[in-house]
Amino acid sequence: MAALNLALGPGSVLLNQTATSWQHAVELAGSGLISSSRVLPEYSQAMIAAVEELGPYMVIAPGIALAHARPSELVLETGLALVTLTQAIEFGSERFDPVRIVFAIAAKDHESHIDLMAELSELLLDEESITILLSSSEESQVRSLFS
């Protein structure tokens, strides 16, 4: 899980957050990317615009969303942020709502995040990992899962 650990910069893990809407949940995840100096602040709005334009396709599994926008000048470095929510939020996905885990990914280009996505996919296939993410109250618990 080296790519996950590398992509998850300082300040990019926000646990047990309260979101008032799916947009707020995406903004929280975006704030993790901003805090870790991976993106410019406008990237959060670009992620929200992607959902508004294309629908809730980024709700990728039961209870899990992967917010992202296209590679652009808003991305300073490929990165990942994680938000867990105290209350589940509806994103509009008939199949996988409601969401309690929101990842945000920022890719510098179309290739730089491939290893990251492979590791993230592997992690999300493991139910025990999902349970750990949802029950973690400290960033160190998440980071140990990613190491």
C-alpha positions in Angstrom: 0.0 0.0 0.0 2.9 2.3 -0.6 1.1 4.4 -3.1 -1.8 5.0 -0.7 0.5 6.1 2.1 2.5 8.4 -0.2 -0.7 10.0 -1.7 -2.3 10.5 1.8 -0.4 13.7 2.8 -0.4 15.6 6.1 -3.9 16.9 6.9 -5.6 14.7 4.4 -7.5 12.5 6.9 -10.6 13.8 8.5 -12.5 11.4 10.7 -16.0 11.5 12.2 -17.0 14.6 10.3 -20.5 16.0 10.0 -21.7 16.9 6.5 -25.0 18.6 5.7 -25.1 17.5 2.0 -23.2 15.6 -0.5 -21.6 18.9 -1.7 -20.5 19.5 1.9 -19.0 16.0 2.1 -17.1 16.6 -1.2 -15.9 20.0 0.1 -14.6 18.3 3.3 -12.7 15.8 1.2 -11.4 18.6 -0.9 -10.2 20.4 2.2 -8.0 17.4 2.9 -6.3 17.7 -0.5 -5.9 21.4 0.0 -4.4 20.9 3.5 -1.9 18.5 2.1 -0.9 20.9 -0.6 -2.0 18.6 -3.4 -4.6 20.9 -5.0 -5.6 24.5 -5.3 -8.8 25.5 -3.4 -10.9 25.6 -6.7 -10.5 21.8 -7.0 -13.3 21.2 -4.5 -15.7 23.1 -6.8 -14.4 21.1 -9.8 -15.3 17.8 -8.0 -18.8 19.1 -7.2 -19.3 20.3 -10.8 -18.3 16.8 -12.0 -21.1 15.2 -9.9 -23.6 17.9 -11.0 -22.7 17.3 -14.7 -22.4 13.5 -14.7 -24.5 12.3 -11.8 -23.4 10.3 -8.7 -21.2 7.9 -10.7 -18.5 8.5 -8.1 -20.4 6.5 -5.5 -18.4 3.4 -6.3 -19.5 0.9 -3.7 -22.0 0.6 -0.9 -21.4 3.6 1.4 -18.2 4.8 -0.4 -17.7 7.7 -2.8 -14.6 8.6 -4.7 -14.7 12.3 -5.5 -12.5 13.6 -8.2 -12.2 15.9 -11.2 -10.2 15.8 -14.4 -6.5 16.4 -14.2 -5.9 20.1 -14.6 -3.7 23.0 -13.5 -5.7 22.9 -10.2 -3.8 19.7 -9.2 -0.3 20.5 -7.8 0.6 16.8 -7.1 -1.3 13.5 -7.2 -2.9 13.0 -3.9 -5.6 11.3 -1.8 -7.8 12.5 1.1 -10.2 10.5 3.3 -13.3 11.7 5.2 -15.5 9.5 7.3 -18.9 10.8 8.2 -20.8 10.4 11.5 -24.1 10.4 9.6 -24.5 8.9 6.1 -25.3 11.3 3.2 -27.4 10.7 0.1 -25.4 11.3 -3.1 -28.3 10.3 -5.4 -27.0 6.8 -6.1 -29.8 4.3 -6.3 -27.4 1.4 -5.9 -24.9 2.5 -3.3 -26.4 5.3 -1.1 -26.1 6.4 1.6 -22.4 7.3 1.9 -20.2 7.4 5.0 -16.7 7.2 3.5 -15.6 9.8 1.0 -12.2 9.6 -0.7 -11.0 12.5 -2.8 -8.4 11.8 -5.4 -6.4 14.4 -7.4 -4.3 13.3 -10.4 -1.7 15.4 -12.0 -2.2 13.6 -15.3 -4.1 10.5 -16.7 -1.4 8.0 -15.7 0.0 9.1 -12.3 -2.8 7.7 -10.2 -3.0 4.2 -11.7 -1.0 2.5 -8.9 -3.0 4.5 -6.3 -6.3 3.4 -7.8 -5.1 -0.3 -7.8 -4.2 -0.2 -4.1 -7.4 1.7 -3.2 -9.5 -0.9 -5.1 -7.7 -3.7 -3.2 -8.3 -2.0 0.1 -12.0 -1.4 -0.6 -12.6 -5.0 -1.5 -11.7 -6.0 2.1 -14.7 -5.6 4.4 -12.5 -5.6 7.5 -10.6 -2.6 6.1 -14.0 -0.7 5.6 -14.9 -1.5 9.2 -11.6 -0.2 10.4 -12.0 3.0 8.4 -15.5 3.6 9.9 -14.5 2.9 13.4 -11.2 4.8 13.4 -11.1 7.8 15.7 -7.4 8.6 15.1 -5.4 9.2 12.0 -2.7 6.8 13.1 -5.3 3.9 12.9 -6.0 4.8 9.3 -2.3 5.2 8.4 -1.5 1.8 9.9 -4.2 0.3 7.7 -2.5 1.9 4.7 1.0 0.7 5.6 
